[in-house]
Structure formats: C-alpha cells, structure tokens
C-alpha cells in the first residue's frame, strides 16, 4: 500500500514538472499599443502566432541579444522589459505596447 502511494506521488511530481515546462504554450497574451492599436499572440513551440489587423501570422524565433524576437521575414515582433513592438503588419507599426489584462475570465486558447 505504501509503495503504491509513493509511486503515485512520484508520478504526480514528474507530471507536474513536465506541465510547468510548457505552461505558457498556447496562452493568449493581449497587447495595447500607442494610438489605441492592439494585437494578441500565443506561444507555439519555438514560435508565436500573432493576431493583428484581422490576420494571423506565424513568426519564428530569431537570434536577439536582449529580449525576445520573432520574424517571418516580413513581420517582426520584439519584446523587451515588458514592452513590445510589432512591425510589418497592416496598420502598423504597433509601438510602445504593454500587456493588458484579458476581458474574459476564461480563454479557450
């Protein structure tokens, strides 16, 4: 009985470690920018999906010395110190963007 409980506890601990590693994947982040512009994104593997100006774009991670940077060759998203910039999207650039709280208590993705 005690062996079963210890084995179960160990398996739960391992599952928690795996879940914590991918905690932000799929989480939707909303950004509000200068000029009343806004966009959202979600992390997918080593990329992000950006939704702005009625379109969705997948951007791959690129080398950056500071902060996070993603691009698909035409569109670039950078984030550093809690601020973000999105360039190359219709209606842009989206500059001086800050994370904003979700309007919903439940987010499907």
QUIZIFEN-V934603 format. One record per residue. N is the residue number from 1. RES is the residue in one small letter. NEAR is the number of other ideal C-beta (glycine too) atoms within 8 Angstrom. Layout:
<<N;RES;NEAR> <N;RES;NEAR>>
This chain:
<<1;x;4> <2;x;5> <3;x;6> <4;x;7> <5;x;8> <6;x;8> <7;x;8> <8;x;8> <9;x;8> <10;x;8> <11;x;8> <12;x;8> <13;x;8> <14;x;8> <15;x;8> <16;x;8> <17;x;8> <18;x;8> <19;x;8> <20;x;7> <21;x;6> <22;x;7> <23;x;7> <24;x;6> <25;x;8> <26;x;8> <27;x;9> <28;x;10> <29;x;8> <30;x;11> <31;x;15> <32;x;9> <33;x;15> <34;x;6> <35;x;4> <36;x;5> <37;x;11> <38;x;12> <39;x;15> <40;x;11> <41;x;12> <42;x;11> <43;x;10> <44;x;9> <45;x;5> <46;x;4> <47;x;11> <48;x;11> <49;x;11> <50;x;15> <51;x;8> <52;x;15> <53;x;8> <54;x;3> <55;x;8> <56;x;6> <57;x;10> <58;x;10> <59;x;14> <60;x;9> <61;x;8> <62;x;7> <63;x;4> <64;x;8> <65;x;3> <66;x;4> <67;x;8> <68;x;9> <69;x;12> <70;x;13> <71;x;11> <72;x;9> <73;x;4> <74;x;5> <75;x;13> <76;x;11> <77;x;15> <78;x;11> <79;x;9> <80;x;8> <81;x;4> <82;x;4> <83;x;9> <84;x;13> <85;x;13> <86;x;17> <87;x;9> <88;x;8> <89;x;15> <90;x;6> <91;x;7> <92;x;11> <93;x;8> <94;x;16> <95;x;7> <96;x;7> <97;x;15> <98;x;10> <99;x;8> <100;x;8> <101;x;5> <102;x;8> <103;x;3> <104;x;5> <105;x;3> <106;x;4> <107;x;7> <108;x;3> <109;x;5>>
